[in-house]
Amino acid sequence: MTCTDCIVCGGRRTLNEHDIPSCEACEPLFEAHPVSMRTDGGCATAVCRCGWSTSHPWTPQGRWDREAAVTAHYRSVRQVPA
């Protein structure tokens, strides 16, 4: 079964055995660059074990900006144009 396109590469995602959307092409990227979402001192923060991080105000817009920054991080690592 397929679902929405991958937000990183634009390829088709399928549901894995746990019914979680998964992109086969990006799965190694996600495993190599796990991003931890945190709330630090009123900030929406994301930290990757490669050393990359981003922090935004804890507001609805700040949380959307954090999500956009995480997607941009994955695209830059995979070298996919924005």
Secondary structure per residue as TSV (DSSP state, phi and psi in degrees):
chain	resnum	aa	ss	phi	psi
A	1	M	-	360.0	137.6
A	2	T	E	-104.2	160.8
A	3	C	E	-138.7	-155.1
A	4	T	E	-59.9	159.0
A	5	D	E	-66.1	154.2
A	6	C	-	-66.7	132.6
A	7	I	T	-74.9	-13.1
A	8	V	T	-90.6	-56.6
A	9	C	T	-105.9	-12.8
A	10	G	-	84.8	-1.8
A	11	G	-	-74.4	170.6
A	12	R	E	-75.9	138.1
A	13	R	E	-101.8	151.6
A	14	T	E	-125.1	161.0
A	15	L	E	-83.3	129.4
A	16	N	-	-81.1	-171.7
A	17	E	T	-63.9	-15.4
A	18	H	T	-103.6	13.3
A	19	D	S	60.8	33.1
A	20	I	-	-104.7	130.1
A	21	P	E	-59.6	134.2
A	22	S	E	-142.0	138.2
A	23	C	-	-106.6	113.7
A	24	E	T	-59.8	-37.5
A	25	A	T	-69.0	-33.2
A	26	C	T	-96.6	-10.2
A	27	E	H	-54.1	-44.2
A	28	P	H	-61.4	-33.9
A	29	L	H	-63.8	-47.6
A	30	F	H	-63.7	-35.4
A	31	E	H	-70.7	-37.1
A	32	A	H	-78.8	-24.2
A	33	H	S	-127.8	65.5
A	34	P	-	-69.1	130.5
A	35	V	E	-106.3	128.7
A	36	S	E	-98.3	125.3
A	37	M	E	-92.0	131.3
A	38	R	E	-135.6	160.3
A	39	T	E	-116.9	105.7
A	40	D	E	-116.5	110.9
A	41	G	T	55.3	40.9
A	42	G	T	80.9	14.6
A	43	C	E	-115.7	147.5
A	44	A	E	-91.1	106.9
A	45	T	E	-116.5	145.4
A	46	A	E	-129.7	135.3
A	47	V	E	-132.7	131.0
A	48	C	E	-106.6	149.1
A	49	R	T	-68.9	-10.5
A	50	C	T	-77.5	-7.3
A	51	G	S	108.7	-13.2
A	52	W	-	-71.4	143.4
A	53	S	E	-154.3	162.3
A	54	T	E	-148.8	150.0
A	55	S	E	-141.7	136.7
A	56	H	E	-139.0	158.2
A	57	P	E	-59.1	148.5
A	58	W	S	-81.0	74.1
A	59	T	S	-132.2	165.9
A	60	P	H	-55.4	-43.9
A	61	Q	H	-67.0	-38.7
A	62	G	H	-62.6	-38.1
A	63	R	H	-69.5	-38.0
A	64	W	H	-64.2	-40.9
A	65	D	H	-63.8	-38.0
A	66	R	H	-62.6	-45.0
A	67	E	H	-60.1	-42.0
A	68	A	H	-64.6	-37.7
A	69	A	H	-67.3	-38.6
A	70	V	H	-64.3	-44.4
A	71	T	H	-61.2	-43.0
A	72	A	H	-62.9	-37.1
A	73	H	H	-61.5	-49.3
A	74	Y	H	-60.9	-42.2
A	75	R	H	-64.2	-38.4
A	76	S	H	-69.2	-37.7
A	77	V	H	-67.5	-40.9
A	78	R	H	-82.8	-9.3
A	79	Q	T	60.2	50.5
A	80	V	-	-104.3	128.7
A	81	P	-	-60.2	145.8
A	82	A	-	-69.8	360.0
